[in-house]
Amino acid sequence: MQVTVQLGEDDALEGLSDSGHQVTMDRSPDVGGKNLGARPMEMLLLGLGGCALIDVILILRKSRQAFSDIRVEINADRADTIPAVFTRIHLHFVVTAGEIDPKRVDRAISLSAQKYCSASKMLDSVAEISHDFEILPG
């Protein structure tokens, strides 16, 4: 896997993935950025969320659990000192479904966190990662 990040217009950063996708990143305005894209640390959380959500979706589908919508909301705390690494990350999964087995949802999330999600496994070496879920009627 290879990616490239280069300086773009207005001091933003342009990232290009090996798969041909482009993403814009920027600094926050309070440190000279212009808010033209997500912050790099936000990208780490987005990557974690994408990795975990893909796993959970595939596991639920494989176990024939139907849902009409699914998302993961992530909250994180960072260290107060430099480097400001993540110290705590919480993933809250929200599943909208008519009928779904909560035990299967819990198992899918656990399997992702403990076995399948590479991003989660990397980040849990520096941050305390927790997760929970709720099921909304749908």
Sequence and secondary structure as in RCSB ss.txt:
>XXXX:A:sequence
MQVTVQLGEDDALEGLSDSGHQVTMDRSPDVGGKNLGARPMEMLLLGLGGCALIDVILILRKSRQAFSDIRVEIN
ADRADTIPAVFTRIHLHFVVTAGEIDPKRVDRAISLSAQKYCSASKMLDSVAEISHDFEILPG
>XXXX:A:secstr
  EEEEE GGG EEEEETTS EEEE   GGGT    SB HHHHHHHHHHHHHHHHHHHHHHHTT   SEEEEEEE
EEE SSSS  EEEEEEEEEEEESS  HHHHHHHHHHIIIII HHHHHHTTTSEEEEEEEEEE 
